[in-house]
Amino acid sequence: MRTHAVTRSGNIRTSDFEQKIERLQKMRGNMGTFIIQVKFRQHATWQGVVVWAEENKRGKFQSAMELIQLMDHAINNGLLIK
């Protein structure tokens, strides 16, 4: 059973991602809930979008390290937009 539509390149379609965000936003963690869409994997790392579910704020990341920094910054400072 497929839970999402995937393009030929293997990317999740944006509308499907939006539906998943709405569903996942109802599931919360203690410190924060982040929904991560990895769009590409280049140069041995990830590129994509992260959504902070509690605040419905979004940010783009170009590496796994940047993703971790965005989440850390969001929890410590209440921000995600970069």
N, C-alpha and C positions, 0 to 999 in steps of 0.2 A: 504494500500500500504506500503510495507516494503522498506526502503531506504538503508538498509544494511543487510548483511548476519550475522547471529548470530549462534554460535556453541551451542551444547547442554547445555554447562555450562553457556550460556548466554553472552559469550565474543564475541566482534566484531572481525572478522578475520582481521589480519594485513593488507592484501592487500586492503580490503574495507576501513580500517582506512586511509591508504595512499591515496586512491582516495578522501576521504573526506577532508584530509589535503590540497590537491591540490586545491580543490574547495573552501574551506573556507579561504585559504590564500589570495584570491582575495578580501575578505571582511575585511576591516581594521577599527580599532578603532583609536581614537585620540592619546592616550598615548601608546597603545600597544595592540596587538591581540594575545591571547593565545588559543590554541586548546588543550583541556584536554580529555584524555582517561582514565577513571577510570576502571582499570582492575579487582580489587578486593575490597571488603569491609570486612575488618577484624578488630577486636578490636575496633569496633564502629568508624572507620575512613576509609578513602580512600587510596588506593595505585594505582599508575598508571604512565602515561607518560604525560608530558606537552610539547607542541611545541610553541616556540615564532615565530609567523608567519612572522614578518618583517625580522628577521635574520635567519630563518630556523634553529634555534638551539633547541636541545631537552634536556630534563632532566627527571629523574625519581624521584618520590616522594613516601614516605612511610606513610604520614599522610596529612590530610587537612591543618594542620598548616605548614608543610614543603612545600606544594604546594603554599600557600600564600607567604611564605618567598622566594621561588624561583622566583615567579613573581615580587615581590617587588625588589629583588636583580637585576633581569634582567632590569627592568625599570630604577632603580637608577644607576646601574653600567655597563649596557650593556652586562651582562653575564647571562647565564642560566646553562651551563654545571657544574655539581657537581661531 
